[in-house]
Amino acid sequence: MKEMYAGIQEQVVTKAFDKQSKSFDQLYSHDEIIRYKRERVRAHVEKWMVPGSNILELNAGTGEDAVYFAGKGHRVHATDISAAMLEKLDEKKEANGLGN
């Protein structure tokens, strides 16, 4: 029973993030608090990284951080439960001339 409930919850979450993918960047990319937190996290992470690091990003969403780190020369494997979010990430990769 518990496994069935978890599967239903996963479907609900996936559907919600798929729906939000269309407006996610418009809602959050320019938010000052989000940008401030993102910059702090990136600065902290970059202290520990060497050039060309391999990064696994879980819950990558539309790929703001994945694209940022790939643009810095790191190899990023980004995952997300939402296929629609990953489609947005793919659009950003293409727009920024980043490979697979």
C-alpha positions as a Markdown table, in Angstrom:
| # | Residue | x | y | z |
|---|---|---|---|---|
| 1 | Met | 0.0 | 0.0 | 0.0 |
| 2 | Lys | 2.8 | 2.4 | 0.9 |
| 3 | Glu | 4.6 | 1.8 | -2.4 |
| 4 | Met | 1.4 | 2.4 | -4.3 |
| 5 | Tyr | 0.9 | 5.7 | -2.5 |
| 6 | Ala | 4.5 | 6.8 | -3.2 |
| 7 | Gly | 3.9 | 6.1 | -6.9 |
| 8 | Ile | 0.8 | 8.2 | -6.9 |
| 9 | Gln | 2.6 | 11.0 | -5.1 |
| 10 | Glu | 5.4 | 10.8 | -7.7 |
| 11 | Gln | 3.0 | 11.2 | -10.5 |
| 12 | Val | 1.4 | 14.2 | -8.8 |
| 13 | Val | 4.7 | 15.9 | -8.3 |
| 14 | Thr | 5.8 | 15.1 | -11.9 |
| 15 | Lys | 2.6 | 16.6 | -13.3 |
| 16 | Ala | 2.9 | 19.7 | -11.1 |
| 17 | Phe | 6.5 | 20.4 | -12.2 |
| 18 | Asp | 5.7 | 19.6 | -15.9 |
| 19 | Lys | 3.0 | 22.2 | -15.7 |
| 20 | Gln | 5.2 | 24.8 | -13.9 |
| 21 | Ser | 8.0 | 24.4 | -16.5 |
| 22 | Lys | 6.4 | 26.8 | -18.9 |
| 23 | Ser | 6.6 | 29.7 | -16.4 |
| 24 | Phe | 9.3 | 28.6 | -13.9 |
| 25 | Asp | 12.1 | 30.8 | -15.3 |
| 26 | Gln | 9.8 | 33.8 | -15.6 |
| 27 | Leu | 8.8 | 33.5 | -12.0 |
| 28 | Tyr | 12.1 | 32.8 | -10.4 |
| 29 | Ser | 15.1 | 33.8 | -12.7 |
| 30 | His | 14.8 | 37.5 | -11.9 |
| 31 | Asp | 13.8 | 37.2 | -8.3 |
| 32 | Glu | 16.4 | 39.1 | -6.2 |
| 33 | Ile | 16.4 | 36.6 | -3.3 |
| 34 | Ile | 16.7 | 33.6 | -5.6 |
| 35 | Arg | 19.5 | 35.2 | -7.5 |
| 36 | Tyr | 21.3 | 36.1 | -4.2 |
| 37 | Lys | 21.0 | 32.6 | -2.9 |
| 38 | Arg | 22.1 | 31.1 | -6.3 |
| 39 | Glu | 25.2 | 33.3 | -6.4 |
| 40 | Arg | 26.2 | 32.4 | -2.8 |
| 41 | Val | 25.8 | 28.7 | -3.4 |
| 42 | Arg | 27.8 | 28.9 | -6.7 |
| 43 | Ala | 30.6 | 30.8 | -5.0 |
| 44 | His | 30.8 | 28.3 | -2.2 |
| 45 | Val | 30.8 | 25.3 | -4.6 |
| 46 | Glu | 33.4 | 26.8 | -6.9 |
| 47 | Lys | 35.8 | 27.0 | -4.0 |
| 48 | Trp | 36.0 | 23.2 | -4.0 |
| 49 | Met | 35.9 | 22.5 | -7.7 |
| 50 | Val | 38.9 | 21.9 | -10.0 |
| 51 | Pro | 38.7 | 22.8 | -13.7 |
| 52 | Gly | 36.6 | 20.3 | -15.7 |
| 53 | Ser | 34.9 | 18.8 | -12.6 |
| 54 | Asn | 32.2 | 16.2 | -13.0 |
| 55 | Ile | 28.9 | 17.3 | -11.4 |
| 56 | Leu | 25.8 | 15.4 | -10.8 |
| 57 | Glu | 22.8 | 17.7 | -10.3 |
| 58 | Leu | 19.7 | 16.2 | -8.8 |
| 59 | Asn | 16.4 | 18.1 | -9.3 |
| 60 | Ala | 18.0 | 20.4 | -11.9 |
| 61 | Gly | 14.7 | 21.9 | -13.0 |
| 62 | Thr | 15.2 | 24.1 | -16.0 |
| 63 | Gly | 18.9 | 23.9 | -15.6 |
| 64 | Glu | 20.0 | 27.3 | -14.4 |
| 65 | Asp | 22.9 | 25.9 | -12.4 |
| 66 | Ala | 23.7 | 23.1 | -14.8 |
| 67 | Val | 24.1 | 25.6 | -17.7 |
| 68 | Tyr | 26.1 | 28.0 | -15.5 |
| 69 | Phe | 28.6 | 25.2 | -14.5 |
| 70 | Ala | 28.8 | 23.7 | -17.9 |
| 71 | Gly | 29.5 | 27.2 | -19.3 |
| 72 | Lys | 32.5 | 27.3 | -16.8 |
| 73 | Gly | 33.9 | 24.1 | -18.4 |
| 74 | His | 32.5 | 21.5 | -16.0 |
| 75 | Arg | 30.8 | 18.3 | -17.1 |
| 76 | Val | 27.3 | 18.3 | -15.7 |
| 77 | His | 24.8 | 15.4 | -15.6 |
| 78 | Ala | 21.5 | 17.0 | -14.7 |
| 79 | Thr | 18.5 | 15.0 | -13.7 |
| 80 | Asp | 14.9 | 15.9 | -12.8 |
| 81 | Ile | 11.6 | 14.1 | -12.3 |
| 82 | Ser | 9.9 | 16.4 | -14.8 |
| 83 | Ala | 10.5 | 15.7 | -18.5 |
| 84 | Ala | 9.2 | 19.2 | -19.3 |
| 85 | Met | 11.7 | 20.8 | -17.0 |
| 86 | Leu | 14.5 | 18.9 | -18.8 |
| 87 | Glu | 13.2 | 20.0 | -22.1 |
| 88 | Lys | 13.7 | 23.6 | -21.0 |
| 89 | Leu | 17.2 | 22.7 | -19.9 |
| 90 | Asp | 17.8 | 21.3 | -23.4 |
| 91 | Glu | 16.6 | 24.5 | -24.9 |
| 92 | Lys | 19.1 | 26.4 | -22.7 |
| 93 | Lys | 21.9 | 24.1 | -23.6 |
| 94 | Glu | 21.3 | 24.7 | -27.3 |
| 95 | Ala | 20.9 | 28.4 | -26.9 |
| 96 | Asn | 24.3 | 28.5 | -25.0 |
| 97 | Gly | 26.1 | 26.2 | -27.4 |
| 98 | Leu | 26.7 | 23.5 | -24.8 |
| 99 | Gly | 27.0 | 19.9 | -25.7 |
| 100 | Asn | 25.4 | 16.8 | -24.2 |
